[in-house]
Amino acid sequence: MVHARWGQAPEPRTPLMPPTPRRADQFRYEGFEIDESRGVVQCTYATAGHRFTEQFEFGPAGHWDDPAVGQAIRLLYLLAAVSYYKTTAALHIDLGNTPTTGAERAFLRQYYLEGLGEFAYRNGLELSDLTIDGPEAEPAPASYQPRPMTPLIPFGGGIDSIVTVESIRANGPEPTLFVLHPPDQRFAAIEEPAAVTGLPVVRVARQLDAAVRQSEDHGFFNGHIPVTAVVTAAAVVAAVLGGHDAVVMSNEWSASVPTLVNQGRAVNHQWSKGEEFEVALAAEVAATLGSGLSVFSYLRPRSELWVAEQFAQLAPFHRVFRSCNRAFHQDVAQRLGQWCGLCDKCCFIDLILAPFMPAADLAAVFDDREPLANPENLPRFAALVGVDREAKPFECVGDVNECRSALSLTAERDDRRRNELIGQLRDLVANASRPDASPSDLLAPIGPHYIPKRYAPRDLLARSG
């Protein structure tokens, strides 16, 4: 403590600088514990003198005695570590006492390198020197036997997952929703659209170790992780506990498009939503659980433009969905109960829906904070259509061609002809060298998909057969 005489100002303190992040030599998987009576899974990891514990509360209901549950939890344990690995970006990963096959270690290395591509790019790190080792395991998939046609759908309350849910139930199966949330917290932006579906919801509480939220104090690296991978892995556990035959994601075609290319290497903010991860994870699930559980994205061959066209027809959801990032802020005090109208995600959702919804209806969706009505959003829209930056924002938004096609279709609407911002954007795109994509091409199925025949919609079945 600094003391001073009466009436004399104390000498100023020199502020303590936070420690500078440094790569550690090793990150270690310490193990996981299962409390079946409470339905709780605890995963423990360690690096650079720090020990982390993450907890998932599934609840006691379910088939905890099924050997497939333990295998699914092991997969979740392997993938959830990424939140803690990033703290020190260690040169080596020690899997501890957890046996893995060579294929699993190769999958994990791909997961860390590609899933942390944005993290590495923003922190100026090169992770290609990462090594992983641990006890050797022989492939021995569990023989998981689910109930047929019982899809479990991870639900985020946005247009993608809403369209997946409504499309699947229109074809027959009655889905169950899956929601991962912080303990004692539920996001209104998820719960309100979920209530509109009227479907049952499986909820799992995820408790991150508090230390990862204090990165600066501990001298940890900070940045984006492939969180969709963790959500999917948690859904796999919930699916096996509940006897479901599929975990159905809602990741569309353009999630595979890189955010940018840096020195010849693709960096994708949405890598764990992309095709590469979908294929790799499905192979890992099959090797671990057998063929009983399908894990795939229902929207893989669809563009965001197609998704928006479908969502525009789902009027009951128009006033309850909210994809604004501020709706999901971890700090409740900073969480918004309405669209902010200013972030990249708000701008993208407005742009992609604008071709298919009347201007007045879309203005009502945004509670009169519609991004397209605010000239200050011009730089954000310019980035989305690819004329103001070399790459799209580090955000879960569509491809440049999808955004340009949406702009083109919107500009043709009678109720948008006098919109100043749309006119400015149209001029910017007209002067850009990159050509527009064809909206008709984007509204048709694109590329491959991995939807099992029992769940495939008619147009895809006709296309493949």
C-alpha positions as CSV (number, residue, x, y, z in Angstrom):
1,M,0.0,0.0,0.0
2,V,1.2,3.5,-0.8
3,H,1.1,5.8,2.2
4,A,1.1,9.7,2.1
5,R,1.2,12.4,4.7
6,W,-2.0,14.2,5.6
7,G,-2.9,16.6,2.8
8,Q,-0.2,15.2,0.4
9,A,-1.3,13.4,-2.7
10,P,0.0,9.8,-2.9
11,E,2.6,9.0,-5.5
12,P,1.1,7.6,-8.7
13,R,1.2,3.8,-9.1
14,T,2.7,2.2,-12.1
15,P,-0.2,0.1,-13.6
16,L,0.6,-3.6,-13.8
17,M,0.8,-4.8,-17.4
18,P,-1.0,-8.1,-18.1
19,P,1.4,-10.9,-19.0
20,T,2.2,-11.4,-22.6
21,P,0.7,-14.7,-24.1
22,R,3.3,-17.3,-24.9
23,R,3.0,-20.7,-26.5
24,A,3.4,-23.5,-24.0
25,D,5.3,-26.7,-24.6
26,Q,2.4,-29.0,-23.8
27,F,-1.4,-29.3,-23.4
28,R,-2.7,-32.4,-21.6
29,Y,-6.0,-34.2,-21.6
30,E,-6.4,-35.1,-17.9
31,G,-9.6,-37.2,-18.2
32,F,-13.3,-37.1,-17.9
33,E,-15.8,-38.3,-15.2
34,I,-19.4,-39.3,-15.6
35,D,-22.0,-38.9,-12.8
36,E,-24.9,-41.0,-14.1
37,S,-27.1,-40.2,-11.1
38,R,-27.1,-36.5,-12.0
39,G,-26.4,-36.9,-15.7
40,V,-23.3,-34.8,-15.5
41,V,-20.0,-35.1,-17.5
42,Q,-16.8,-33.3,-16.3
43,C,-13.8,-32.9,-18.7
44,T,-10.5,-31.9,-17.3
45,Y,-7.5,-30.4,-19.2
46,A,-4.1,-28.8,-18.2
47,T,-1.5,-26.6,-19.7
48,A,1.3,-24.3,-18.4
49,G,0.4,-24.8,-14.7
50,H,-3.3,-24.2,-15.3
51,R,-6.0,-26.8,-14.8
52,F,-9.4,-26.5,-16.4
53,T,-12.7,-28.3,-15.9
54,E,-15.7,-28.1,-18.2
55,Q,-19.0,-29.5,-17.2
56,F,-22.0,-30.7,-19.3
57,E,-25.3,-31.4,-17.5
58,F,-27.4,-33.7,-19.6
59,G,-29.7,-34.8,-16.8
60,P,-30.2,-38.3,-15.4
61,A,-32.8,-39.4,-18.0
62,G,-31.6,-41.6,-20.8
63,H,-29.8,-44.8,-21.6
64,W,-26.7,-44.2,-19.5
65,D,-26.0,-48.0,-19.4
66,D,-25.5,-48.1,-23.1
67,P,-21.8,-48.5,-24.0
68,A,-22.4,-46.2,-26.9
69,V,-23.0,-43.3,-24.4
70,G,-19.4,-43.6,-23.1
71,Q,-18.0,-43.6,-26.6
72,A,-20.0,-40.5,-27.5
73,I,-18.8,-38.8,-24.3
74,R,-15.2,-39.6,-25.2
75,L,-15.7,-37.8,-28.5
76,L,-17.2,-34.8,-26.8
77,Y,-14.2,-34.8,-24.4
78,L,-11.8,-34.8,-27.3
79,L,-13.5,-31.9,-29.1
80,A,-14.4,-29.7,-26.1
81,A,-10.7,-29.3,-25.2
82,V,-10.3,-26.7,-27.9
83,S,-11.6,-23.9,-25.6
84,Y,-8.6,-24.6,-23.3
85,Y,-6.0,-25.5,-25.8
86,K,-6.2,-22.0,-27.3
87,T,-5.2,-20.5,-24.0
88,T,-1.5,-21.4,-24.6
89,A,-1.6,-22.8,-28.2
90,A,0.8,-25.5,-27.0
91,L,3.3,-27.1,-29.4
92,H,2.3,-30.6,-28.3
93,I,-0.9,-32.3,-27.2
94,D,-0.7,-35.2,-24.8
95,L,-3.9,-37.3,-24.8
96,G,-3.1,-38.6,-21.3
97,N,-4.7,-42.0,-20.6
98,T,-7.2,-41.7,-23.5
99,P,-6.6,-44.3,-26.2
100,T,-7.1,-43.2,-29.8
101,T,-6.6,-44.6,-33.2
102,G,-4.2,-43.1,-35.7
103,A,-7.3,-42.0,-37.7
104,E,-8.7,-40.2,-34.6
105,R,-5.4,-38.4,-34.0
106,A,-5.3,-37.3,-37.6
107,F,-8.9,-36.0,-37.3
108,L,-8.0,-34.1,-34.1
109,R,-5.0,-32.5,-35.7
110,Q,-7.1,-31.4,-38.6
111,Y,-9.7,-30.1,-36.1
112,Y,-7.1,-28.0,-34.3
113,L,-5.3,-26.6,-37.3
114,E,-8.4,-25.8,-39.4
115,G,-10.9,-25.0,-36.6
116,L,-8.4,-22.6,-35.1
117,G,-7.4,-21.1,-38.4
118,E,-9.0,-17.7,-37.6
119,F,-7.6,-17.8,-34.1
120,A,-4.1,-18.4,-35.4
121,Y,-4.4,-15.8,-38.1
122,R,-5.5,-13.1,-35.7
123,N,-2.9,-13.9,-33.1
124,G,-0.1,-14.2,-35.7
125,L,0.5,-17.9,-34.8
126,E,1.7,-20.8,-36.9
127,L,0.1,-24.0,-35.6
128,S,1.4,-26.4,-38.3
129,D,4.1,-27.6,-35.9
130,L,1.5,-29.1,-33.6
131,T,2.0,-32.8,-32.6
132,I,-0.4,-35.1,-30.9
133,D,0.2,-38.4,-29.2
134,G,-1.3,-40.8,-26.7
135,P,-2.1,-44.5,-26.1
136,E,-2.9,-46.6,-29.1
137,A,-6.4,-48.0,-29.5
138,E,-7.9,-50.6,-31.8
139,P,-11.0,-49.5,-33.8
140,A,-14.0,-51.0,-31.9
141,P,-17.2,-49.2,-32.7
142,A,-20.1,-49.6,-30.3
143,S,-23.2,-51.2,-31.8
144,Y,-25.6,-48.3,-31.3
145,Q,-29.3,-49.2,-32.0
146,P,-31.6,-46.2,-32.3
147,R,-35.3,-45.7,-32.8
148,P,-35.8,-45.1,-36.6
149,M,-36.9,-41.7,-37.9
150,T,-36.2,-39.8,-34.6
151,P,-34.1,-36.7,-35.7
152,L,-32.5,-34.5,-33.1
153,I,-31.9,-31.0,-34.4
154,P,-29.5,-28.5,-32.8
155,F,-31.6,-25.3,-32.7
156,G,-30.1,-21.8,-32.6
157,G,-33.3,-19.9,-33.4
158,G,-32.0,-18.5,-36.7
159,I,-33.4,-18.9,-40.2
160,D,-31.2,-21.9,-41.0
161,S,-32.3,-24.1,-38.1
162,I,-36.0,-23.0,-38.4
163,V,-36.0,-23.9,-42.1
164,T,-34.5,-27.3,-41.3
165,V,-37.0,-28.1,-38.6
166,E,-40.0,-27.1,-40.7
167,S,-38.7,-28.8,-43.8
168,I,-38.1,-32.1,-42.0
169,R,-41.4,-32.2,-40.2
170,A,-43.2,-31.4,-43.5
171,N,-41.7,-34.6,-44.9
172,G,-43.1,-36.8,-42.1
173,P,-40.7,-37.2,-39.1
174,E,-41.4,-35.3,-35.9
175,P,-38.1,-33.8,-34.7
176,T,-36.8,-33.1,-31.3
177,L,-34.9,-29.8,-30.8
178,F,-31.5,-29.7,-29.0
179,V,-30.3,-26.6,-27.2
180,L,-26.9,-26.0,-25.5
181,H,-26.9,-23.1,-23.1
182,P,-25.0,-21.7,-20.1
183,P,-26.1,-22.9,-16.6
184,D,-29.2,-21.1,-15.3
185,Q,-29.5,-19.1,-18.5
186,R,-31.7,-19.4,-21.5
187,F,-31.5,-17.2,-24.6
188,A,-34.8,-15.6,-25.5
189,A,-33.7,-15.5,-29.1
190,I,-33.7,-19.4,-29.0
191,E,-36.5,-20.1,-26.7
192,E,-39.1,-17.9,-28.4
193,P,-38.8,-19.6,-31.9
194,A,-38.5,-23.0,-30.2
195,A,-41.9,-22.3,-28.6
196,V,-43.4,-21.5,-31.9
197,T,-42.4,-25.0,-33.3
198,G,-44.3,-26.7,-30.5
199,L,-41.7,-29.5,-30.5
200,P,-40.0,-31.1,-27.5
201,V,-36.6,-29.7,-26.5
202,V,-33.6,-31.5,-25.1
203,R,-31.6,-28.9,-23.2
204,V,-28.0,-29.3,-22.0
205,A,-26.2,-26.9,-19.7
206,R,-22.6,-26.2,-20.5
207,Q,-20.3,-24.7,-17.9
208,L,-17.0,-23.4,-19.2
209,D,-14.1,-23.0,-16.7
210,A,-14.2,-19.5,-15.4
211,A,-10.5,-19.0,-16.2
212,V,-11.0,-18.8,-19.9
213,R,-13.1,-15.7,-19.5
214,Q,-10.2,-14.1,-17.7
215,S,-7.7,-14.5,-20.6
216,E,-5.9,-11.2,-20.2
217,D,-5.4,-11.7,-16.5
218,H,-3.7,-15.1,-17.0
219,G,-1.7,-14.2,-20.1
220,F,-3.8,-16.5,-22.3
221,F,-4.3,-16.2,-26.0
222,N,-7.9,-15.3,-27.0
223,G,-9.9,-15.7,-30.1
224,H,-12.5,-17.6,-32.1
225,I,-12.9,-21.4,-31.6
226,P,-15.0,-23.9,-33.7
227,V,-17.9,-23.9,-31.3
228,T,-20.3,-25.6,-33.7
229,A,-18.1,-28.7,-33.3
230,V,-18.6,-28.7,-29.6
231,V,-22.4,-28.2,-30.0
232,T,-22.6,-31.1,-32.5
233,A,-20.6,-33.4,-30.2
234,A,-22.8,-32.6,-27.3
235,A,-25.8,-33.3,-29.5
236,V,-24.3,-36.7,-30.4
237,V,-24.2,-37.6,-26.7
238,A,-27.8,-36.4,-26.2
239,A,-28.9,-38.3,-29.3
240,V,-27.4,-41.6,-28.0
241,L,-28.9,-41.0,-24.5
242,G,-32.3,-40.5,-26.1
243,G,-32.2,-43.2,-28.8
244,H,-32.3,-40.8,-31.8
245,D,-31.2,-42.0,-35.2
246,A,-29.8,-38.7,-36.5
247,V,-28.2,-35.4,-35.5
248,V,-29.4,-33.0,-38.1
249,M,-27.4,-29.8,-38.5
250,S,-28.4,-26.7,-40.4
251,N,-25.2,-25.7,-42.1
252,E,-25.6,-24.5,-45.7
253,W,-23.3,-24.6,-48.8
254,S,-21.6,-21.3,-48.3
255,A,-20.3,-22.2,-44.8
256,S,-17.6,-24.0,-46.6
257,V,-16.4,-20.9,-48.5
258,P,-13.2,-19.4,-46.8
259,T,-13.5,-16.1,-45.1
260,L,-10.1,-15.2,-46.6
261,V,-7.0,-16.8,-48.0
262,N,-3.7,-15.9,-46.2
263,Q,-0.4,-16.9,-47.9
264,G,-2.2,-19.6,-49.8
265,R,-4.0,-21.0,-46.8
266,A,-7.8,-20.9,-46.4
267,V,-9.0,-19.3,-43.2
268,N,-12.7,-20.0,-42.5
269,H,-14.6,-18.5,-39.6
270,Q,-17.3,-21.2,-40.2
271,W,-15.0,-24.2,-40.7
272,S,-16.9,-26.3,-38.2
273,K,-20.0,-25.6,-40.2
274,G,-18.4,-26.5,-43.5
275,E,-18.4,-29.6,-45.6
276,E,-14.9,-30.7,-44.6
277,F,-15.7,-30.9,-41.0
278,E,-19.1,-32.5,-41.6
279,V,-17.4,-35.4,-43.6
280,A,-14.6,-35.8,-41.0
281,L,-17.0,-35.9,-38.0
282,A,-19.4,-38.3,-39.7
283,A,-16.5,-40.7,-40.3
284,E,-15.4,-40.4,-36.7
285,V,-19.0,-41.0,-35.4
286,A,-19.3,-44.1,-37.6
287,A,-15.9,-45.4,-36.4
288,T,-16.9,-44.8,-32.8
289,L,-20.6,-45.7,-32.7
290,G,-21.2,-47.8,-35.9
291,S,-23.8,-47.0,-38.5
292,G,-26.7,-46.4,-36.2
293,L,-26.4,-42.7,-35.9
294,S,-26.3,-40.4,-38.9
295,V,-24.7,-36.9,-38.4
296,F,-25.2,-34.6,-41.4
297,S,-26.4,-31.1,-42.4
298,Y,-29.8,-30.9,-44.0
299,L,-28.9,-27.6,-45.8
300,R,-25.5,-28.6,-47.2
301,P,-26.6,-28.4,-50.8
302,R,-28.5,-25.1,-50.3
303,S,-27.5,-21.5,-50.5
304,E,-28.4,-18.9,-48.0
305,L,-30.6,-17.4,-50.7
306,W,-32.6,-20.6,-50.9
307,V,-32.9,-20.7,-47.1
308,A,-34.1,-17.1,-47.0
309,E,-36.7,-17.8,-49.7
310,Q,-38.1,-20.7,-47.6
311,F,-38.0,-18.7,-44.4
312,A,-40.0,-15.9,-46.0
313,Q,-42.9,-18.3,-46.2
314,L,-42.8,-19.2,-42.5
315,A,-44.7,-16.1,-41.2
316,P,-45.3,-17.4,-37.6
317,F,-41.5,-17.1,-37.0
318,H,-41.0,-13.6,-38.5
319,R,-41.6,-11.6,-35.3
320,V,-39.9,-14.0,-32.9
321,F,-36.5,-15.0,-34.5
322,R,-33.5,-12.8,-33.8
323,S,-30.1,-13.6,-35.2
324,C,-28.4,-10.4,-33.9
325,N,-25.2,-11.3,-32.1
326,R,-26.1,-8.9,-29.3
327,A,-29.0,-11.3,-28.5
328,F,-26.4,-13.9,-27.4
329,H,-24.0,-11.8,-25.3
330,Q,-22.6,-13.8,-22.4
331,D,-23.0,-10.8,-20.2
332,V,-26.7,-10.6,-19.4
333,A,-26.4,-6.8,-18.8
334,Q,-25.2,-6.3,-22.4
335,R,-27.7,-8.7,-24.0
336,L,-30.2,-7.1,-26.2
337,G,-33.9,-8.0,-26.4
338,Q,-34.2,-6.7,-29.9
339,W,-32.1,-6.4,-33.1
340,C,-29.3,-3.9,-32.9
341,G,-29.6,-3.1,-36.6
342,L,-25.9,-2.2,-36.8
343,C,-23.8,-5.5,-36.7
344,D,-22.7,-7.5,-39.7
345,K,-25.1,-10.3,-38.8
346,C,-28.1,-7.9,-38.7
347,C,-27.1,-6.5,-42.1
348,F,-26.7,-9.9,-43.7
349,I,-30.1,-11.2,-42.4
350,D,-31.8,-8.1,-43.7
351,L,-30.1,-8.3,-47.1
352,I,-30.7,-12.0,-47.7
353,L,-34.4,-11.7,-46.7
354,A,-35.1,-8.5,-48.6
355,P,-35.8,-10.1,-52.0
356,F,-38.5,-12.3,-50.6
357,M,-40.4,-10.2,-48.0
358,P,-42.3,-6.9,-48.4
359,A,-40.2,-3.9,-47.2
360,A,-42.9,-3.0,-44.6
361,D,-42.9,-6.5,-43.2
362,L,-39.1,-6.6,-42.9
363,A,-39.0,-3.2,-41.3
364,A,-41.4,-4.7,-38.7
365,V,-39.1,-7.7,-38.1
366,F,-36.3,-5.3,-37.1
367,D,-38.6,-3.1,-35.0
368,D,-38.0,-0.1,-37.2
369,R,-34.2,-0.5,-36.9
370,E,-33.9,-2.1,-40.3
371,P,-30.2,-2.0,-41.4
372,L,-31.1,-1.2,-45.1
373,A,-32.9,1.9,-43.9
374,N,-29.8,3.2,-42.1
375,P,-27.2,4.9,-44.5
376,E,-24.5,4.5,-41.8
377,N,-24.5,0.7,-42.6
378,L,-23.1,1.3,-46.1
379,P,-19.6,0.1,-45.2
380,R,-21.0,-3.1,-43.6
381,F,-23.1,-3.9,-46.7
382,A,-20.2,-3.0,-49.0
383,A,-18.1,-5.6,-47.2
384,L,-20.9,-8.2,-47.6
385,V,-21.1,-7.7,-51.3
386,G,-17.3,-7.7,-51.6
387,V,-16.4,-4.2,-52.7
388,D,-15.0,-2.7,-49.6
389,R,-12.7,-5.4,-48.3
390,E,-10.7,-8.3,-49.7
391,A,-12.8,-10.8,-47.7
392,K,-16.2,-11.1,-46.1
393,P,-16.4,-10.3,-42.3
394,F,-15.3,-12.8,-39.7
395,E,-18.9,-13.7,-39.1
396,C,-21.5,-16.3,-39.9
397,V,-22.7,-14.6,-43.1
398,G,-23.2,-15.8,-46.6
399,D,-20.8,-15.8,-49.6
400,V,-20.2,-12.6,-51.6
401,N,-22.1,-14.1,-54.6
402,E,-25.1,-14.9,-52.4
403,C,-25.1,-11.3,-51.1
404,R,-24.8,-9.8,-54.6
405,S,-27.6,-12.0,-55.9
406,A,-29.8,-10.8,-52.9
407,L,-28.9,-7.2,-53.7
408,S,-29.8,-7.7,-57.4
409,L,-33.2,-9.2,-56.6
410,T,-34.0,-6.6,-54.0
411,A,-33.2,-3.7,-56.3
412,E,-35.8,-5.0,-58.7
413,R,-38.6,-4.9,-56.1
414,D,-41.1,-2.0,-56.5
415,D,-41.1,-1.3,-52.7
416,R,-37.3,-0.9,-52.7
417,R,-36.7,1.3,-55.8
418,R,-36.3,4.5,-53.7
419,N,-34.0,3.0,-51.1
420,E,-30.9,5.1,-51.1
421,L,-28.6,2.6,-49.6
422,I,-29.6,-0.1,-52.1
423,G,-28.9,2.3,-55.0
424,Q,-25.5,3.1,-53.6
425,L,-24.7,-0.6,-53.2
426,R,-25.9,-1.4,-56.7
427,D,-23.5,1.3,-58.1
428,L,-20.6,-0.1,-56.1
429,V,-21.2,-3.6,-57.4
430,A,-21.6,-2.4,-61.0
431,N,-18.1,-0.8,-60.8
432,A,-16.5,-3.9,-59.2
433,S,-14.6,-6.4,-61.3
434,R,-16.1,-9.5,-59.7
435,P,-19.2,-10.7,-61.7
436,D,-22.6,-11.3,-60.1
437,A,-23.7,-14.9,-59.6
438,S,-26.9,-16.1,-61.1
439,P,-29.8,-16.0,-58.5
440,S,-31.4,-19.0,-60.3
441,D,-28.2,-21.0,-59.8
442,L,-28.2,-20.2,-56.1
443,L,-31.8,-21.2,-55.7
444,A,-31.1,-24.6,-57.1
445,P,-29.2,-27.4,-55.2
446,I,-25.5,-26.8,-55.2
447,G,-22.7,-29.4,-54.8
448,P,-22.8,-32.7,-52.9
449,H,-24.7,-33.5,-49.8
450,Y,-24.7,-36.3,-47.2
451,I,-28.3,-36.6,-46.3
452,P,-29.4,-40.2,-45.9
453,K,-32.2,-41.3,-48.2
454,R,-34.7,-41.6,-45.4
455,Y,-34.4,-37.9,-44.7
456,A,-33.6,-36.5,-48.2
457,P,-36.2,-34.1,-49.6
458,R,-37.9,-35.0,-52.9
459,D,-35.9,-32.6,-55.1
460,L,-32.6,-34.1,-53.9
461,L,-33.8,-37.6,-54.4
462,A,-34.9,-36.9,-57.9
463,R,-31.6,-35.2,-58.6
464,S,-29.6,-38.2,-57.4
465,G,-31.8,-40.9,-58.9
